Amino acid sequence: MRPAQSPPLARHWLLLALLLALLNLLAGLFGGLLRLGSLHADLGDPGAQALLGHGAFMMAGFFASLISLERAVALRRGLWVPLGSGAAGLLAALGLWPWAAGLWVLTALGLCGLYLWAARYRALSLPLAVEASAALALLWAALEFALGAATQARWGWSLFLVLTIVGERRELMRLRPLPSWAARAFLIAWGLLAGVALLMGPLPELAARLGWAVLGLLALWLLRFDLARLQWRMPGWAGHTAICLLLGYVWLLAAAAAGLAGQGQAGGVAWHLLWLGFVFAMVFGHAPLMLPALAGLRPRHSRWALLPLGLMGASLLLRSLAALAGLPAWLALAGTGHALALLLFGLIMAWLLRPA
């Protein structure tokens, strides 16, 4: 039986969850800048040491909080999941990593529970199943991170982000029927990504090559079939989002090519093409559409909102060249460019929230 409609979540708790996610973003950003040499600090200081785990802040603290917050708002329940995920990042910043890791496992289980509730009381569909598999990937990542398996955690977090994004885009593609072979190809790619998770333990090198290959095929599939290819000339935020999406798919293809070329090691070029290129293009594209739902804020449209996308792309190209050429000074400059792109995006969004 379908449950009664729950009341909207309290706005002050929504804003707190959003604030915790942003604090994790800042922690991850500062940690990344320390690693690249863009910022200098005493690395013997416990606080600086904690921030060096910037990947966990970004993936488990920021992105997992943001995505679970969106789900909690849509389902009007489960707000403890993004609140707990964001709070775990604060524990990590204090150096309490075991407690943070345990809380990230618990909140990943909570996100899985939200999808189970949606499947039971809303409607079970292919896009929902894909997004639920993303939550399982987040749980896998949290468990592996708690056990100290960095490679598996990195892949788990990446599959969580990719499958969440792909599931959302597949939902929108129901507006235009796909060729039967394209629908089957999507299912095959989804199944192969599950194979990556299963093979990562016994055959990590084979699993990684398979993972990068499937991500490349997904990028081509999205470039060919996503509705964004029909919408990038549209006015307003619809056109803005489409441009960000298409560029993001190009970054995903570049990440796959770099991974297959041997740049998928820890800290390698491929991972940052995936996270800073693909994932942040999705953030820049969807943030103006998510703000009304998450915080009740409606920014007016401006083409200036594309400027951070260009700055992030330019700094990411510089970072890739610097990493391949072994130029640490350029890496530090690229890191500064990443930070400026994120800061600029926040400032532009704040400016667009003001009355015209």
Contacts in CASP RR format, 6 or more apart in sequence:
PFRMAT RR
TARGET T0000
AUTHOR 0000-0000-0000
METHOD contacts of the structure
MODEL  1
MRPAQSPPLARHWLLLALLLALLNLLAGLFGGLLRLGSLHADLGDPGAQA
LLGHGAFMMAGFFASLISLERAVALRRGLWVPLGSGAAGLLAALGLWPWA
AGLWVLTALGLCGLYLWAARYRALSLPLAVEASAALALLWAALEFALGAA
TQARWGWSLFLVLTIVGERRELMRLRPLPSWAARAFLIAWGLLAGVALLM
GPLPELAARLGWAVLGLLALWLLRFDLARLQWRMPGWAGHTAICLLLGYV
WLLAAAAAGLAGQGQAGGVAWHLLWLGFVFAMVFGHAPLMLPALAGLRPR
HSRWALLPLGLMGASLLLRSLAALAGLPAWLALAGTGHALALLLFGLIMA
WLLRPA
2 121 0 8 1.000
3 121 0 8 1.000
5 76 0 8 1.000
6 76 0 8 1.000
6 77 0 8 1.000
7 76 0 8 1.000
8 76 0 8 1.000
9 72 0 8 1.000
9 73 0 8 1.000
9 76 0 8 1.000
9 77 0 8 1.000
9 79 0 8 1.000
11 295 0 8 1.000
11 296 0 8 1.000
13 79 0 8 1.000
13 83 0 8 1.000
14 69 0 8 1.000
14 73 0 8 1.000
14 79 0 8 1.000
14 294 0 8 1.000
14 295 0 8 1.000
15 295 0 8 1.000
16 83 0 8 1.000
17 65 0 8 1.000
17 69 0 8 1.000
17 72 0 8 1.000
17 79 0 8 1.000
17 82 0 8 1.000
17 83 0 8 1.000
17 86 0 8 1.000
18 69 0 8 1.000
18 294 0 8 1.000
18 295 0 8 1.000
20 65 0 8 1.000
20 82 0 8 1.000
20 83 0 8 1.000
20 84 0 8 1.000
20 85 0 8 1.000
20 86 0 8 1.000
20 87 0 8 1.000
20 89 0 8 1.000
20 90 0 8 1.000
21 61 0 8 1.000
21 62 0 8 1.000
21 65 0 8 1.000
21 66 0 8 1.000
21 69 0 8 1.000
21 82 0 8 1.000
21 85 0 8 1.000
21 86 0 8 1.000
22 62 0 8 1.000
23 86 0 8 1.000
23 89 0 8 1.000
23 90 0 8 1.000
24 57 0 8 1.000
24 58 0 8 1.000
24 61 0 8 1.000
24 62 0 8 1.000
24 65 0 8 1.000
24 86 0 8 1.000
24 89 0 8 1.000
24 90 0 8 1.000
25 57 0 8 1.000
25 58 0 8 1.000
25 62 0 8 1.000
25 342 0 8 1.000
27 51 0 8 1.000
27 54 0 8 1.000
27 57 0 8 1.000
27 89 0 8 1.000
27 92 0 8 1.000
27 93 0 8 1.000
28 51 0 8 1.000
28 53 0 8 1.000
28 54 0 8 1.000
28 55 0 8 1.000
28 57 0 8 1.000
28 58 0 8 1.000
28 62 0 8 1.000
29 54 0 8 1.000
29 338 0 8 1.000
29 339 0 8 1.000
29 342 0 8 1.000
30 39 0 8 1.000
30 51 0 8 1.000
30 54 0 8 1.000
31 39 0 8 1.000
31 51 0 8 1.000
31 52 0 8 1.000
31 53 0 8 1.000
31 54 0 8 1.000
31 57 0 8 1.000
32 38 0 8 1.000
32 51 0 8 1.000
32 52 0 8 1.000
32 54 0 8 1.000
32 335 0 8 1.000
33 39 0 8 1.000
33 335 0 8 1.000
33 336 0 8 1.000
33 339 0 8 1.000
34 40 0 8 1.000
34 41 0 8 1.000
34 43 0 8 1.000
34 48 0 8 1.000
34 51 0 8 1.000
34 52 0 8 1.000
34 54 0 8 1.000
35 52 0 8 1.000
35 54 0 8 1.000
36 331 0 8 1.000
36 332 0 8 1.000
36 334 0 8 1.000
36 335 0 8 1.000
37 328 0 8 1.000
37 331 0 8 1.000
37 332 0 8 1.000
38 332 0 8 1.000
38 333 0 8 1.000
38 335 0 8 1.000
38 336 0 8 1.000
38 339 0 8 1.000
41 48 0 8 1.000
42 48 0 8 1.000
43 49 0 8 1.000
43 52 0 8 1.000
46 95 0 8 1.000
47 93 0 8 1.000
47 95 0 8 1.000
49 95 0 8 1.000
50 92 0 8 1.000
50 93 0 8 1.000
50 94 0 8 1.000
50 95 0 8 1.000
50 97 0 8 1.000
51 57 0 8 1.000
51 93 0 8 1.000
53 92 0 8 1.000
55 157 0 8 1.000
56 89 0 8 1.000
56 92 0 8 1.000
56 100 0 8 1.000
56 104 0 8 1.000
56 145 0 8 1.000
56 153 0 8 1.000
57 89 0 8 1.000
57 92 0 8 1.000
57 93 0 8 1.000
58 275 0 8 1.000
59 141 0 8 1.000
59 157 0 8 1.000
59 160 0 8 1.000
59 161 0 8 1.000
60 85 0 8 1.000
60 88 0 8 1.000
60 89 0 8 1.000
60 104 0 8 1.000
60 138 0 8 1.000
60 141 0 8 1.000
60 142 0 8 1.000
60 145 0 8 1.000
60 157 0 8 1.000
61 85 0 8 1.000
61 86 0 8 1.000
61 88 0 8 1.000
61 89 0 8 1.000
61 104 0 8 1.000
63 157 0 8 1.000
63 160 0 8 1.000
63 161 0 8 1.000
63 279 0 8 1.000
64 82 0 8 1.000
64 85 0 8 1.000
64 104 0 8 1.000
64 107 0 8 1.000
64 108 0 8 1.000
64 111 0 8 1.000
64 138 0 8 1.000
64 160 0 8 1.000
65 82 0 8 1.000
65 84 0 8 1.000
65 85 0 8 1.000
65 86 0 8 1.000
66 82 0 8 1.000
67 111 0 8 1.000
67 164 0 8 1.000
68 81 0 8 1.000
68 82 0 8 1.000
68 85 0 8 1.000
68 107 0 8 1.000
68 110 0 8 1.000
68 111 0 8 1.000
68 114 0 8 1.000
69 79 0 8 1.000
69 82 0 8 1.000
69 294 0 8 1.000
70 290 0 8 1.000
70 293 0 8 1.000
70 294 0 8 1.000
71 81 0 8 1.000
71 111 0 8 1.000
71 114 0 8 1.000
71 115 0 8 1.000
71 118 0 8 1.000
72 78 0 8 1.000
72 79 0 8 1.000
72 81 0 8 1.000
72 82 0 8 1.000
72 114 0 8 1.000
73 293 0 8 1.000
73 294 0 8 1.000
74 293 0 8 1.000
75 114 0 8 1.000
75 117 0 8 1.000
75 118 0 8 1.000
75 122 0 8 1.000
77 114 0 8 1.000
77 117 0 8 1.000
78 110 0 8 1.000
78 114 0 8 1.000
80 107 0 8 1.000
81 107 0 8 1.000
81 110 0 8 1.000
81 111 0 8 1.000
81 114 0 8 1.000
82 107 0 8 1.000
84 103 0 8 1.000
84 106 0 8 1.000
84 107 0 8 1.000
85 103 0 8 1.000
85 104 0 8 1.000
85 107 0 8 1.000
87 103 0 8 1.000
88 99 0 8 1.000
88 100 0 8 1.000
88 101 0 8 1.000
88 102 0 8 1.000
88 103 0 8 1.000
88 104 0 8 1.000
88 107 0 8 1.000
89 100 0 8 1.000
91 97 0 8 1.000
91 99 0 8 1.000
91 100 0 8 1.000
91 103 0 8 1.000
92 100 0 8 1.000
98 146 0 8 1.000
101 142 0 8 1.000
101 145 0 8 1.000
101 146 0 8 1.000
102 142 0 8 1.000
102 146 0 8 1.000
104 142 0 8 1.000
104 145 0 8 1.000
104 146 0 8 1.000
105 139 0 8 1.000
105 142 0 8 1.000
105 143 0 8 1.000
105 146 0 8 1.000
107 142 0 8 1.000
108 135 0 8 1.000
108 138 0 8 1.000
108 139 0 8 1.000
108 141 0 8 1.000
108 142 0 8 1.000
109 139 0 8 1.000
111 135 0 8 1.000
111 138 0 8 1.000
111 139 0 8 1.000
112 132 0 8 1.000
112 135 0 8 1.000
112 136 0 8 1.000
112 139 0 8 1.000
113 135 0 8 1.000
114 135 0 8 1.000
115 128 0 8 1.000
115 131 0 8 1.000
115 132 0 8 1.000
115 135 0 8 1.000
116 132 0 8 1.000
118 128 0 8 1.000
119 128 0 8 1.000
119 129 0 8 1.000
119 132 0 8 1.000
122 128 0 8 1.000
125 171 0 8 1.000
126 170 0 8 1.000
127 167 0 8 1.000
127 168 0 8 1.000
127 170 0 8 1.000
127 171 0 8 1.000
127 174 0 8 1.000
130 163 0 8 1.000
130 166 0 8 1.000
130 167 0 8 1.000
130 170 0 8 1.000
130 190 0 8 1.000
131 163 0 8 1.000
131 164 0 8 1.000
131 167 0 8 1.000
131 168 0 8 1.000
133 163 0 8 1.000
133 190 0 8 1.000
133 194 0 8 1.000
134 159 0 8 1.000
134 160 0 8 1.000
134 161 0 8 1.000
134 162 0 8 1.000
134 163 0 8 1.000
134 164 0 8 1.000
134 167 0 8 1.000
135 160 0 8 1.000
137 156 0 8 1.000
137 157 0 8 1.000
137 159 0 8 1.000
137 160 0 8 1.000
137 163 0 8 1.000
137 197 0 8 1.000
138 156 0 8 1.000
138 157 0 8 1.000
138 160 0 8 1.000
140 152 0 8 1.000
140 156 0 8 1.000
140 159 0 8 1.000
140 197 0 8 1.000
141 152 0 8 1.000
141 153 0 8 1.000
141 154 0 8 1.000
141 155 0 8 1.000
141 156 0 8 1.000
141 157 0 8 1.000
141 159 0 8 1.000
141 160 0 8 1.000
142 153 0 8 1.000
144 150 0 8 1.000
144 152 0 8 1.000
144 153 0 8 1.000
144 156 0 8 1.000
145 153 0 8 1.000
150 266 0 8 1.000
151 200 0 8 1.000
151 204 0 8 1.000
151 266 0 8 1.000
152 200 0 8 1.000
152 201 0 8 1.000
154 266 0 8 1.000
154 271 0 8 1.000
155 196 0 8 1.000
155 197 0 8 1.000
155 200 0 8 1.000
155 207 0 8 1.000
155 208 0 8 1.000
155 211 0 8 1.000
156 197 0 8 1.000
158 271 0 8 1.000
158 274 0 8 1.000
158 275 0 8 1.000
159 193 0 8 1.000
159 196 0 8 1.000
159 197 0 8 1.000
161 275 0 8 1.000
161 279 0 8 1.000
162 193 0 8 1.000
162 215 0 8 1.000
162 218 0 8 1.000
162 252 0 8 1.000
162 274 0 8 1.000
162 278 0 8 1.000
163 190 0 8 1.000
163 193 0 8 1.000
165 279 0 8 1.000
165 282 0 8 1.000
166 190 0 8 1.000
166 218 0 8 1.000
166 222 0 8 1.000
169 222 0 8 1.000
169 226 0 8 1.000
169 227 0 8 1.000
169 245 0 8 1.000
170 186 0 8 1.000
172 227 0 8 1.000
173 225 0 8 1.000
173 226 0 8 1.000
173 227 0 8 1.000
175 227 0 8 1.000
176 227 0 8 1.000
178 186 0 8 1.000
178 225 0 8 1.000
182 221 0 8 1.000
182 224 0 8 1.000
182 225 0 8 1.000
185 217 0 8 1.000
185 221 0 8 1.000
186 221 0 8 1.000
189 214 0 8 1.000
189 217 0 8 1.000
189 218 0 8 1.000
189 221 0 8 1.000
192 210 0 8 1.000
192 211 0 8 1.000
192 214 0 8 1.000
193 211 0 8 1.000
193 214 0 8 1.000
195 207 0 8 1.000
195 210 0 8 1.000
196 207 0 8 1.000
196 208 0 8 1.000
196 210 0 8 1.000
196 211 0 8 1.000
196 214 0 8 1.000
197 207 0 8 1.000
198 207 0 8 1.000
199 206 0 8 1.000
199 207 0 8 1.000
199 210 0 8 1.000
200 207 0 8 1.000
200 208 0 8 1.000
201 207 0 8 1.000
208 259 0 8 1.000
208 264 0 8 1.000
209 260 0 8 1.000
212 255 0 8 1.000
212 256 0 8 1.000
212 259 0 8 1.000
212 260 0 8 1.000
212 264 0 8 1.000
212 270 0 8 1.000
213 256 0 8 1.000
213 260 0 8 1.000
215 252 0 8 1.000
215 255 0 8 1.000
215 256 0 8 1.000
215 274 0 8 1.000
216 252 0 8 1.000
216 253 0 8 1.000
216 255 0 8 1.000
216 256 0 8 1.000
216 257 0 8 1.000
218 252 0 8 1.000
219 249 0 8 1.000
219 250 0 8 1.000
219 252 0 8 1.000
219 253 0 8 1.000
219 256 0 8 1.000
220 253 0 8 1.000
222 245 0 8 1.000
222 249 0 8 1.000
222 252 0 8 1.000
223 229 0 8 1.000
223 246 0 8 1.000
223 249 0 8 1.000
223 250 0 8 1.000
223 253 0 8 1.000
226 245 0 8 1.000
226 246 0 8 1.000
226 249 0 8 1.000
227 242 0 8 1.000
228 241 0 8 1.000
228 242 0 8 1.000
228 243 0 8 1.000
228 245 0 8 1.000
228 246 0 8 1.000
229 242 0 8 1.000
229 246 0 8 1.000
230 242 0 8 1.000
231 238 0 8 1.000
231 239 0 8 1.000
231 241 0 8 1.000
231 242 0 8 1.000
232 239 0 8 1.000
232 242 0 8 1.000
232 243 0 8 1.000
232 246 0 8 1.000
233 239 0 8 1.000
234 242 0 8 1.000
235 301 0 8 1.000
236 301 0 8 1.000
237 288 0 8 1.000
237 289 0 8 1.000
237 301 0 8 1.000
240 285 0 8 1.000
240 288 0 8 1.000
240 301 0 8 1.000
240 303 0 8 1.000
240 305 0 8 1.000
240 306 0 8 1.000
241 285 0 8 1.000
241 286 0 8 1.000
241 288 0 8 1.000
241 289 0 8 1.000
243 306 0 8 1.000
243 309 0 8 1.000
244 281 0 8 1.000
244 282 0 8 1.000
244 284 0 8 1.000
244 285 0 8 1.000
244 286 0 8 1.000
244 306 0 8 1.000
244 309 0 8 1.000
245 281 0 8 1.000
245 282 0 8 1.000
245 285 0 8 1.000
247 281 0 8 1.000
247 309 0 8 1.000
248 277 0 8 1.000
248 278 0 8 1.000
248 281 0 8 1.000
248 282 0 8 1.000
249 278 0 8 1.000
251 273 0 8 1.000
251 274 0 8 1.000
251 277 0 8 1.000
251 278 0 8 1.000
251 281 0 8 1.000
251 313 0 8 1.000
251 316 0 8 1.000
252 273 0 8 1.000
252 274 0 8 1.000
252 278 0 8 1.000
254 273 0 8 1.000
255 270 0 8 1.000
255 271 0 8 1.000
255 273 0 8 1.000
255 274 0 8 1.000
255 277 0 8 1.000
255 278 0 8 1.000
256 270 0 8 1.000
258 264 0 8 1.000
258 268 0 8 1.000
258 269 0 8 1.000
258 270 0 8 1.000
258 273 0 8 1.000
258 320 0 8 1.000
259 269 0 8 1.000
259 270 0 8 1.000
262 270 0 8 1.000
263 269 0 8 1.000
263 270 0 8 1.000
263 324 0 8 1.000
264 270 0 8 1.000
264 271 0 8 1.000
268 323 0 8 1.000
269 319 0 8 1.000
269 320 0 8 1.000
269 323 0 8 1.000
269 324 0 8 1.000
272 316 0 8 1.000
272 319 0 8 1.000
272 320 0 8 1.000
273 316 0 8 1.000
273 320 0 8 1.000
276 312 0 8 1.000
276 316 0 8 1.000
276 319 0 8 1.000
276 338 0 8 1.000
277 312 0 8 1.000
277 313 0 8 1.000
277 316 0 8 1.000
280 312 0 8 1.000
280 341 0 8 1.000
280 342 0 8 1.000
281 309 0 8 1.000
281 312 0 8 1.000
284 305 0 8 1.000
284 308 0 8 1.000
284 309 0 8 1.000
284 312 0 8 1.000
284 345 0 8 1.000
285 309 0 8 1.000
287 345 0 8 1.000
287 349 0 8 1.000
288 299 0 8 1.000
288 301 0 8 1.000
288 305 0 8 1.000
288 349 0 8 1.000
288 352 0 8 1.000
291 297 0 8 1.000
291 298 0 8 1.000
291 299 0 8 1.000
291 349 0 8 1.000
291 353 0 8 1.000
292 298 0 8 1.000
297 353 0 8 1.000
298 353 0 8 1.000
299 349 0 8 1.000
299 352 0 8 1.000
299 353 0 8 1.000
300 352 0 8 1.000
300 356 0 8 1.000
301 352 0 8 1.000
302 348 0 8 1.000
302 352 0 8 1.000
304 348 0 8 1.000
305 345 0 8 1.000
305 348 0 8 1.000
305 349 0 8 1.000
305 352 0 8 1.000
307 344 0 8 1.000
307 348 0 8 1.000
308 341 0 8 1.000
308 342 0 8 1.000
308 344 0 8 1.000
308 345 0 8 1.000
308 346 0 8 1.000
308 348 0 8 1.000
309 341 0 8 1.000
310 341 0 8 1.000
311 337 0 8 1.000
311 340 0 8 1.000
311 341 0 8 1.000
311 344 0 8 1.000
312 337 0 8 1.000
312 338 0 8 1.000
312 341 0 8 1.000
312 342 0 8 1.000
313 341 0 8 1.000
314 337 0 8 1.000
315 333 0 8 1.000
315 334 0 8 1.000
315 335 0 8 1.000
315 336 0 8 1.000
315 337 0 8 1.000
315 338 0 8 1.000
315 340 0 8 1.000
315 341 0 8 1.000
316 334 0 8 1.000
316 338 0 8 1.000
318 330 0 8 1.000
318 333 0 8 1.000
318 334 0 8 1.000
318 337 0 8 1.000
319 330 0 8 1.000
319 331 0 8 1.000
319 334 0 8 1.000
319 335 0 8 1.000
319 338 0 8 1.000
321 327 0 8 1.000
321 330 0 8 1.000
322 328 0 8 1.000
322 329 0 8 1.000
322 330 0 8 1.000
322 331 0 8 1.000
322 333 0 8 1.000
322 334 0 8 1.000
323 331 0 8 1.000
END
